Amino acid sequence: MLPAMSNPLAMPQVIEANGLRFGYHSLGEGPLVLLLHGFPDTAKAWDEILAPVASAGFQAVAPYLRGYSPTEAPANDASTDELGADVIALIDAFGAEAATVVGHDWGGAAAYAAAALAPDRVSRLVTVALPHPAGFKPKITDLWPARHFLTFRRKSAPSKFVAKDFKGLREIYRRWSPNWDVTDADLADIKRCLSNPESLNAIFGYYRSLQRTPSDLMRRRISVPTAAIAGRSDGAVPVRAFEEAASRFTGEYEVLELPGGHFPHRENTDAFTQMLLAAIGG
């Protein structure tokens, strides 16, 4: 058993994958579990989850997605297909035949893409706060909560997001997780990351690269056993969207609900960790 750690491996390590240097935090030994953060967040979001996953007999690795400092910012805007390729490259870099992939928000998109790209390399999929993009059938009432997919594509979006002491960042957390009293400490690492001009530009590049319809890769159905975790008060995604996405899966698929909004792994860490360990067999 590993000792309890409130802030495991504060200083990130570095590994090369898919032509980029990725920063990451890691604990434990055993089968690989990749924990992919979303927007607006960093690998530090998994700090309190790394140790329990490692104690359950896994190598728990939380990388910073491409463009999120200290991971390198690519020259081009990242596509979802590239994010999936990053995941497979990271599995290779850590010397694993396959991995359990856990992804929140954009990390969830990367996880879906990886499972579609190389299903033999992903042994189990757990996604958080993101239904499969090709399975969601939005209603008119869903358009306003999802307006960031349009506004974040604007040239002025990055500068507006960090202006006035990160007013845009705080508004997103309030909107997406309305019942979470977010503190300065909760936002400290993403503010650090967004203060890097290259990272700020690269992070909004995820939205600029989005197309009207999912790529061929993202239209493939997922055969990997999948658990999709939804926050009941998510201000960005309705719970029903996860049920509607069931058609995108040919393998085992279950929807799990937790109290909280768009960041259930941070809002209800203990309950989330128990649910995650049950889902991955820990």
WOQUITA-V125716 format. One record per pair of residues at least 12 apart in sequence whose ideal C-beta (glycine too) atoms are under 10 Angstrom apart, sorted by the first residue. I is the first residue (numbers start at 0). J is the second residue. Records with the same first field share a line. If there is no record, write none. Layout:
BEGIN
I->J + J
END
This chain:
BEGIN
0->50 + 53 + 54 + 55
1->26 + 27 + 49 + 50 + 51 + 52 + 53 + 54 + 55 + 59
2->50 + 54
3->47 + 50 + 51 + 54
4->26 + 46 + 47 + 49 + 50 + 53
5->46 + 47 + 50
6->24 + 43 + 46 + 47 + 49
7->24 + 25 + 26 + 27 + 45 + 46 + 47 + 48 + 49 + 50 + 53 + 59 + 61
8->23 + 24 + 25 + 26 + 42 + 46 + 49 + 50 + 61
9->24 + 43 + 46
10->22 + 24 + 69
11->23 + 24 + 25 + 41 + 42 + 43 + 61 + 62 + 63 + 68 + 69 + 70
12->24 + 25 + 60 + 62 + 69
13->63 + 69 + 70 + 71
14->60 + 62 + 70 + 88 + 89 + 92 + 93
15->71 + 88 + 89 + 92
16->62 + 65 + 70 + 84 + 85 + 86 + 87 + 88 + 89 + 90 + 91 + 92 + 93
17->65 + 73 + 81 + 82 + 84 + 85 + 86 + 87 + 88 + 89 + 91 + 92
18->65 + 71 + 73 + 84 + 85 + 88
19->65 + 66 + 70 + 71 + 72 + 73 + 81 + 85 + 88
20->69 + 70 + 71
21->42 + 60 + 62 + 63 + 64 + 65 + 67 + 69 + 70 + 71 + 85 + 88 + 89 + 92
22->41 + 42 + 61 + 62 + 63 + 64 + 67 + 68 + 69 + 70 + 71
23->42 + 60 + 61 + 62 + 63 + 69 + 70 + 89 + 92 + 93
24->41 + 42 + 43 + 45 + 46 + 49 + 59 + 60 + 61 + 62 + 63
25->49 + 53 + 58 + 59 + 60 + 61 + 62 + 93
26->45 + 46 + 48 + 49 + 50 + 51 + 52 + 53 + 54 + 57 + 58 + 59 + 60 + 61
27->49 + 50 + 51 + 52 + 53 + 54 + 55 + 56 + 57 + 58 + 59 + 60
28->53 + 56 + 57 + 58 + 59
29->52 + 53 + 55 + 56 + 57 + 58 + 59 + 281
30->55 + 56 + 57 + 58 + 95 + 96 + 97 + 98 + 99 + 122 + 123 + 279 + 280 + 281
31->57 + 58 + 59 + 60 + 89 + 90 + 93 + 94 + 95 + 96 + 97 + 98 + 99 + 100 + 122
32->45 + 48 + 49 + 52 + 53 + 55 + 56 + 57 + 58 + 59 + 60 + 61 + 95 + 98 + 99 + 100 + 101 + 122 + 123 + 125 + 275 + 279 + 281
33->58 + 59 + 60 + 61 + 62 + 86 + 89 + 90 + 93 + 95 + 98 + 99 + 100 + 101 + 102 + 106 + 109 + 110 + 113 + 121
34->48 + 49 + 52 + 59 + 60 + 61 + 62 + 99 + 100 + 101 + 102 + 103 + 106 + 110 + 125 + 127 + 264 + 275
35->60 + 61 + 62 + 63 + 64 + 82 + 85 + 86 + 89 + 100 + 101 + 102 + 103 + 104 + 105 + 106 + 107 + 108 + 109 + 110 + 113 + 126 + 127
36->61 + 62 + 63 + 64 + 67 + 101 + 102 + 103 + 104 + 105 + 106 + 107 + 109 + 127 + 188 + 189 + 264
37->64 + 102 + 103 + 104 + 105 + 106 + 107 + 108 + 109 + 126 + 127 + 128 + 129 + 261 + 262 + 264
38->64 + 67 + 103 + 104 + 105 + 106 + 108 + 147 + 151 + 171 + 189 + 202 + 203 + 205 + 206 + 261
39->67 + 104 + 105 + 160 + 165 + 167 + 168 + 171 + 172 + 175 + 186 + 189 + 190 + 192 + 193 + 202
40->64 + 67 + 103 + 104 + 105 + 106 + 172 + 185 + 186 + 188 + 189 + 192 + 261 + 262 + 264 + 265
41->61 + 63 + 64 + 67 + 68 + 69 + 70 + 187 + 188 + 189 + 190 + 191 + 192 + 193 + 198
42->60 + 61 + 62 + 63 + 64 + 67 + 69 + 70 + 106 + 188 + 192
43->61 + 63 + 185 + 187 + 188 + 189 + 191 + 192 + 265
44->61 + 103 + 104 + 106 + 185 + 188 + 189 + 262 + 264 + 265 + 268
45->59 + 60 + 61 + 62 + 101 + 103 + 106 + 264 + 265 + 268
46->61 + 188 + 265 + 268
47->264 + 265 + 268 + 269 + 271 + 272
48->61 + 101 + 264 + 265 + 268 + 269 + 271 + 272 + 275 + 276
49->61
50->272
51->268 + 269 + 272 + 273 + 275 + 276 + 281
52->99 + 101 + 272 + 275 + 276 + 279 + 281
53->281
54->276 + 281
55->272 + 275 + 276 + 279 + 280 + 281
56->280 + 281
57->98 + 99 + 276 + 279 + 280 + 281
58->93 + 94 + 95 + 98
59->99 + 101 + 281
60->89 + 90 + 92 + 93 + 95 + 98
61->101 + 106
62->85 + 86 + 89 + 92 + 93 + 106 + 109
63->188 + 192 + 198
64->77 + 82 + 85 + 86 + 102 + 105 + 106 + 108 + 109 + 201 + 202 + 205
65->77 + 81 + 82 + 84 + 85 + 109 + 201 + 202 + 204 + 205
66->192 + 195 + 197 + 198 + 199 + 200 + 201 + 202 + 203 + 204 + 205
67->105 + 188 + 189 + 192 + 193 + 195 + 198 + 201 + 202
68->188 + 191 + 192 + 193 + 194 + 195 + 197 + 198 + 199 + 201 + 202
69->191 + 192 + 195 + 198
70->85 + 192 + 198 + 201
71->197 + 198 + 201
72->195 + 196 + 197 + 198 + 199 + 200 + 201 + 202 + 204
73->85 + 197 + 201 + 204
74->201
75->201 + 204 + 208
76->200 + 201 + 203 + 204 + 205 + 206 + 207 + 208 + 209
77->105 + 109 + 201 + 202 + 204 + 205 + 206 + 207 + 208
78->112 + 204 + 205 + 208 + 209 + 210 + 214 + 216 + 217
79->105 + 108 + 109 + 111 + 112 + 115 + 132 + 205 + 208 + 209 + 210 + 213 + 214 + 216 + 217
80->109 + 112 + 115 + 116 + 208 + 213 + 214 + 215 + 216 + 217
81->109 + 112 + 205 + 208
82->102 + 105 + 106 + 108 + 109 + 110 + 111 + 112 + 113 + 205 + 208
83->100 + 108 + 109 + 110 + 111 + 112 + 113 + 114 + 115 + 116 + 117 + 121 + 214 + 216 + 217
84->109 + 112 + 113 + 116 + 117 + 216
85->109 + 112 + 113
86->98 + 100 + 102 + 106 + 109 + 110 + 111 + 112 + 113 + 114 + 116 + 117 + 120 + 121
87->100 + 112 + 113 + 114 + 116 + 117 + 120 + 121
88->113
89->109 + 113
90->113 + 117 + 120 + 121
91->120
95->120 + 122
96->119 + 120 + 122
97->117 + 118 + 119 + 120 + 121 + 122 + 123 + 223
98->113 + 120 + 121 + 122 + 123
99->121 + 122 + 123 + 124 + 125 + 223 + 224 + 275 + 278 + 279 + 280 + 281
100->113 + 114 + 120 + 121 + 122 + 123 + 124 + 125 + 126 + 223 + 225 + 279
101->123 + 124 + 125 + 126 + 127 + 226 + 228 + 264 + 275 + 278 + 279
102->114 + 124 + 125 + 126 + 127 + 128 + 129
103->125 + 126 + 127 + 128 + 129 + 228 + 261 + 262 + 263 + 264 + 265
104->126 + 127 + 128 + 129 + 175 + 235 + 236 + 261 + 262
105->129 + 202 + 205 + 206
106->126 + 127 + 128 + 129
107->124 + 125 + 126 + 127 + 128 + 129 + 130 + 131 + 132 + 227 + 228
108->126 + 129 + 131 + 132 + 205 + 209 + 213 + 217
109->126 + 129 + 205
110->124 + 125 + 126 + 127 + 129 + 221 + 223 + 225
111->124 + 126 + 129 + 130 + 131 + 132 + 133 + 134 + 213 + 216 + 217 + 219 + 221 + 223 + 225 + 227 + 244 + 247
112->132 + 213 + 214 + 216 + 217 + 219
113->216 + 223
114->126 + 131 + 219 + 220 + 221 + 222 + 223 + 224 + 225 + 248 + 250
115->131 + 133 + 213 + 214 + 215 + 216 + 217 + 218 + 219 + 220 + 221 + 222 + 223 + 247
116->216 + 217 + 219
117->223
118->219 + 220 + 221 + 222 + 223 + 249 + 250
119->222 + 223
120->223
121->221 + 222 + 223 + 224 + 225
122->223 + 224 + 279 + 280
123->223 + 224 + 225 + 226 + 251 + 278 + 279 + 280
124->221 + 222 + 223 + 224 + 225 + 226 + 227 + 248 + 250 + 251 + 252 + 278 + 279
125->224 + 225 + 226 + 227 + 228 + 255 + 274 + 275 + 278 + 279
126->221 + 225 + 226 + 227 + 228 + 229 + 241 + 244
127->226 + 227 + 228 + 229 + 230 + 255 + 257 + 261 + 262 + 263 + 264 + 265 + 271 + 274 + 275
128->175 + 176 + 227 + 228 + 229 + 230 + 233 + 235 + 236 + 241 + 257 + 259 + 260 + 261 + 262 + 263 + 264
129->227 + 228 + 229 + 233 + 235 + 236 + 240 + 241 + 244 + 261
130->227 + 229 + 236 + 237 + 238 + 239 + 240 + 241 + 242 + 243 + 244 + 245 + 247 + 254
131->213 + 217 + 218 + 220 + 221 + 225 + 227 + 240 + 241 + 243 + 244 + 245 + 246 + 247 + 248 + 252
132->209 + 212 + 213 + 214 + 217 + 218 + 244 + 247
133->212 + 213 + 214 + 217 + 218 + 219 + 220 + 221 + 244 + 246 + 247
134->213 + 220 + 221 + 240 + 241 + 242 + 243 + 244 + 245 + 246 + 247 + 248
135->236 + 237 + 239 + 240 + 241 + 243 + 244 + 247
136->239 + 240 + 243 + 244 + 246
137->236 + 237 + 240 + 243
138->237 + 239 + 240
140->237
141->235 + 236 + 237 + 239 + 240
144->174 + 175 + 233 + 234 + 235 + 236 + 237
145->235 + 236
146->174 + 235
147->160 + 167 + 171 + 174 + 175 + 206 + 235
148->206 + 209 + 235
149->206 + 209
150->167 + 206
151->167 + 171 + 202 + 203 + 204 + 205 + 206 + 207 + 209
152->203 + 204 + 206 + 207 + 208 + 209
153->203 + 206 + 207
154->203 + 207
156->199 + 203 + 206 + 207
157->193 + 196 + 198 + 199 + 200 + 201 + 202 + 203 + 204 + 206 + 207
158->196 + 199 + 200 + 203
160->193 + 199 + 202 + 203
161->190 + 193 + 194 + 196 + 199
164->190
165->183 + 186 + 189 + 190 + 193 + 194
167->193
168->181 + 186 + 189 + 190 + 193
169->181 + 183 + 186 + 190
171->234 + 235 + 261
172->185 + 186 + 189 + 234 + 260 + 261 + 262 + 265
173->234 + 260
174->234 + 235 + 260 + 261
175->230 + 232 + 233 + 234 + 235 + 236 + 260 + 261 + 262
176->230 + 232 + 233 + 234 + 235 + 259 + 260 + 261 + 262 + 263 + 265 + 266
177->232 + 233 + 234 + 259 + 260 + 261
178->230 + 231 + 232 + 234 + 258 + 259 + 260 + 266
179->230 + 232 + 259 + 260 + 261 + 262 + 263 + 265 + 266 + 267
180->266
181->262 + 265 + 266
185->262 + 265 + 266
189->202
213->247
217->247
218->247
219->247 + 249
220->246 + 247 + 248 + 249 + 250
221->244 + 247 + 248 + 249 + 250 + 252
222->248 + 249 + 250 + 251
223->248 + 249 + 250 + 251 + 252
224->248 + 250 + 251 + 252 + 253 + 278 + 279
225->244 + 245 + 247 + 248 + 250 + 251 + 252 + 253 + 254 + 278
226->251 + 252 + 253 + 254 + 255 + 274 + 275 + 277 + 278 + 279
227->240 + 241 + 242 + 244 + 245 + 248 + 252 + 253 + 254 + 255 + 256 + 278
228->241 + 253 + 254 + 255 + 256 + 257 + 263 + 264 + 271 + 274 + 275 + 278
229->241 + 242 + 254 + 255 + 256 + 257 + 259 + 261 + 263
230->256 + 257 + 258 + 259 + 260 + 261 + 262 + 263 + 264 + 266 + 267 + 271
231->256 + 257 + 258 + 259 + 260 + 263
232->257 + 258 + 259 + 260 + 261 + 263 + 266
233->256 + 257 + 259 + 260 + 261 + 262 + 263
234->260 + 261
235->260 + 261
236->260 + 261
238->254 + 256
239->254
240->254
241->253 + 254 + 255 + 256
242->254
253->278
255->271 + 274 + 275 + 277 + 278
256->274
257->270 + 271 + 274
258->270
259->271
END
